[in-house]
Amino acid sequence: MTELNGIGIGETAAEGLIHRVETEFNPKPKNHSGSVEEQVAILKPAIEAITAEMEALAESEHDGEIFEALSMLVADEALFDEAVVQIEQGFDAGTSFYQATVDMSEILKDDPDFAERASDMLDLAKRVWAKTEGINLELEIPEGESLILVAEDFAPADTAKFNSSVKGVITKNGGPTSHVAILCRSKSIPALVGVRDADKLTSGQAVLIDPAGDRVLIGGKVDQATVSMAFIPEFDEPLIPVYGNVGSAADAQKADRGSNRSWAVQN
């Protein structure tokens, strides 16, 4: 039985059929033949539309602060100003905004906190680009099925479209602090991120996603899932004394709440 490994998100395993999600909007850079003012007039409403979408998700989604931050990113004035520079160099509105975002990502790529957010920024830029072309990027997921979604990565706006058919998520990229990991955790959807061999998975395959075991089993069943360890108190008296440095009665009460606890692993 083939096993693929990654970083598990969540503890509950799930069975389902692989449903690959491919990005269909992959435009090529284009030049404009009009004026700078005309292209700016195209770009501004596209940015405003995506900003509004992120703000709406910030209001409706459990992890709204993520979408609030994304709305601020896409509406950033410095990013817009850089896009205008690109327009002045001859590129059209969508190309200019995407290229400005790529340039900003390159500047910040050495910042470890930003690295996992770069893909989110590029996704936003692509959504703006699509708006300038009159295209809406919507993730379509069949209803009434048990699906394990597979993609290079999922943007936060994609996770907002997950319906009851989504039993698990697998991504080739991403890490435990990526937005897809955070959002899947909050939605209680088991996920496996950073699966380098995810390309081996094809739509229609039956798989077991086993986040506790950091693996995907092709053809696997739930009874093969990794069983998480449970912890129970074994001794009434501590094996190792733990002391607290207290300076007040309140400090003593806090320290006392954590005392007299010893733990053992139960298989």
C-alpha positions in Angstrom: 0.0 0.0 0.0 1.5 3.3 -1.1 2.1 5.9 1.7 2.8 9.6 1.1 4.2 11.7 4.0 3.7 15.3 5.0 2.9 17.4 8.0 -0.4 16.4 9.6 -3.0 19.0 10.7 -5.6 17.7 13.2 -6.0 14.3 14.8 -9.0 12.8 13.1 -8.5 10.5 10.1 -10.9 10.5 7.1 -11.5 8.5 4.0 -12.5 10.0 0.6 -11.9 10.2 -3.1 -9.1 12.4 -4.4 -10.4 15.6 -6.1 -7.5 17.5 -7.7 -7.9 21.3 -7.9 -6.0 22.9 -10.7 -5.5 26.7 -11.2 -7.1 27.6 -14.6 -6.1 31.3 -14.7 -2.5 31.5 -15.9 -2.4 34.6 -18.0 0.7 35.9 -19.8 2.1 39.4 -19.3 0.6 41.9 -21.7 1.3 45.5 -22.8 -1.4 48.1 -23.1 -2.0 50.3 -26.1 -4.0 53.1 -24.4 -3.1 55.6 -21.8 -1.9 55.3 -18.2 -5.1 56.9 -17.0 -7.2 54.3 -18.7 -5.3 51.4 -17.1 -5.4 53.0 -13.7 -9.2 53.3 -14.2 -9.3 49.5 -14.9 -7.0 48.6 -11.9 -8.7 50.6 -9.1 -12.1 49.0 -9.2 -10.5 45.5 -9.5 -8.5 46.2 -6.3 -11.6 47.5 -4.6 -13.6 44.4 -5.6 -11.0 42.0 -4.2 -10.6 44.2 -1.1 -14.4 44.0 -0.6 -14.4 40.2 -1.0 -11.7 39.9 1.7 -13.6 42.2 4.0 -16.8 40.2 3.6 -14.9 37.0 4.5 -13.5 38.8 7.5 -17.0 39.4 8.7 -18.4 35.9 7.9 -15.4 33.5 8.6 -14.3 32.2 12.0 -10.7 33.3 11.4 -11.8 36.7 10.2 -8.5 38.4 11.2 -6.7 36.5 8.4 -9.0 37.9 5.8 -8.8 41.4 7.4 -5.0 41.3 7.0 -5.4 40.2 3.4 -7.8 43.0 2.6 -5.1 45.4 4.0 -2.4 43.8 1.8 -4.3 44.1 -1.4 -5.3 47.7 -0.7 -1.8 48.7 0.2 -1.0 52.1 -1.3 2.7 51.4 -1.9 1.7 48.3 -3.9 -0.7 50.4 -6.0 2.0 53.0 -6.6 4.4 50.4 -7.8 1.8 49.0 -10.1 1.3 52.5 -11.6 5.0 52.6 -12.3 4.7 49.3 -14.1 1.8 50.7 -16.1 3.9 53.7 -17.1 6.5 51.3 -18.4 3.9 49.9 -20.8 2.3 46.9 -19.0 -1.5 46.6 -18.7 -3.3 46.9 -15.4 -3.5 43.2 -14.4 0.1 42.5 -15.4 1.4 45.6 -13.6 -0.3 44.7 -10.3 0.9 41.1 -10.4 4.4 42.2 -11.2 4.4 44.8 -8.5 3.4 42.0 -6.0 6.1 39.7 -7.3 8.7 42.4 -6.7 7.5 43.1 -3.2 7.6 39.4 -2.5 11.2 39.2 -3.6 12.1 42.1 -1.3 10.5 40.3 1.7 11.4 36.7 0.8 14.2 36.5 3.5 11.7 37.3 6.3 10.7 33.9 7.7 7.4 35.3 8.9 6.5 36.6 5.5 7.7 33.6 3.5 4.5 31.5 4.1 2.4 34.6 3.3 4.0 35.3 -0.1 1.8 32.7 -1.8 -1.3 34.5 -0.3 -0.2 37.8 -1.7 0.4 36.3 -5.1 -3.0 34.7 -5.0 -4.6 38.1 -4.3 -2.7 39.7 -7.1 -3.9 37.0 -9.5 -7.5 37.6 -8.3 -7.0 41.3 -9.1 -5.6 40.4 -12.5 -8.6 38.2 -13.2 -11.0 41.0 -12.2 -9.3 43.3 -14.8 -10.0 40.6 -17.4 -13.7 40.2 -16.2 -13.0 36.8 -14.8 -14.2 35.5 -11.4 -12.0 32.9 -9.7 -14.3 30.7 -7.8 -13.4 27.2 -6.4 -16.1 24.8 -7.5 -16.5 21.7 -5.3 -19.1 18.9 -6.1 -21.8 18.6 -3.5 -22.9 15.4 -1.7 -19.6 13.5 -2.0 -16.7 12.5 0.3 -13.7 14.3 -1.2 -10.1 14.8 -0.3 -9.0 18.0 -2.1 -5.4 18.1 -3.5 -3.6 21.1 -4.9 -0.2 22.8 -4.9 -1.7 25.1 -2.2 -5.0 26.6 -1.2 -5.5 30.4 -0.7 -7.5 31.5 2.3 -10.3 32.6 -0.1 -10.4 29.0 -1.4 -10.9 27.5 2.1 -13.9 29.7 2.5 -15.6 27.8 -0.3 -15.1 24.4 1.3 -18.4 22.7 1.7 -19.6 19.5 3.5 -18.1 17.3 0.7 -14.6 18.2 1.8 -13.5 15.5 4.2 -9.7 16.3 4.0 -7.1 18.5 2.3 -3.7 17.7 0.9 -1.2 20.3 -0.3 2.2 20.0 -1.9 3.4 23.2 -0.4 2.8 25.0 2.9 3.7 24.3 6.5 2.1 24.0 9.9 1.7 27.8 10.2 0.4 28.4 6.7 -3.0 29.9 6.3 -4.5 26.7 4.8 -3.2 24.8 7.9 -4.7 27.4 10.3 -8.0 27.5 8.5 -8.4 23.7 8.2 -7.6 23.3 11.9 -10.3 25.9 12.8 -12.8 24.2 10.5 -11.9 20.7 11.9 -10.9 19.4 8.5 -8.0 17.0 8.6 -5.1 18.1 6.4 -1.7 17.1 5.3 0.6 19.9 4.1 4.1 19.8 2.5 3.4 16.5 0.7 6.2 16.5 -1.8 4.8 13.5 -3.7 1.3 14.9 -3.9 1.6 14.8 -7.8 1.3 11.1 -7.5 -2.3 11.4 -6.4 -4.9 11.4 -9.2 -8.6 12.3 -9.1 -10.9 9.3 -8.2 -8.3 7.5 -6.0 -9.6 6.2 -2.7 -7.3 7.3 0.1 -7.1 7.6 3.9 -5.8 10.9 5.2 -4.1 10.2 8.5 -2.9 13.5 10.0 -1.9 12.0 13.4 0.5 9.7 11.4 1.6 12.5 9.0 0.6 10.3 6.1 -1.8 9.5 3.3 -2.5 5.9 2.5 -3.7 5.2 -1.0 -6.5 2.6 -0.6 -6.3 2.9 3.2 -9.2 2.5 5.6 -10.1 4.2 8.8 -9.1 1.2 10.9 -5.5 1.7 9.7 -5.4 5.2 11.1 -2.8 6.2 13.7 -4.3 6.2 17.3 -3.4 9.3 19.2 -1.9 8.8 22.7 -4.1 9.7 25.6 -2.6 11.1 28.9 -4.0 10.2 32.3 -2.8 11.0 35.8 -1.0 8.0 37.3 0.4 9.2 40.6 -1.2 11.4 43.3 2.2 12.6 44.5 4.7 14.2 42.1 7.7 12.3 40.9 9.7 15.5 40.5 9.0 18.4 42.9 8.3 21.7 41.1 8.7 25.0 43.0 7.2 28.4 42.2 8.9 31.8 42.8 6.0 33.8 44.3 5.8 37.4 45.5 2.2 37.6 46.5 -0.9 35.6 47.5 -2.1 35.7 43.9 1.2 34.3 42.7 0.9 31.5 45.2 -2.6 30.6 44.1 -1.5 30.4 40.4 1.4 28.2 41.3 -0.8 26.0 43.5 -3.2 25.3 40.6 -0.4 23.7 38.6 0.9 21.6 41.5 0.6 17.9 42.4 0.2 16.7 38.8 2.2 13.8 37.3 1.4 12.3 34.0 1.9 9.0 32.1 1.3 7.8 28.6 -1.6 5.4 28.0 -1.5 3.5 24.7 
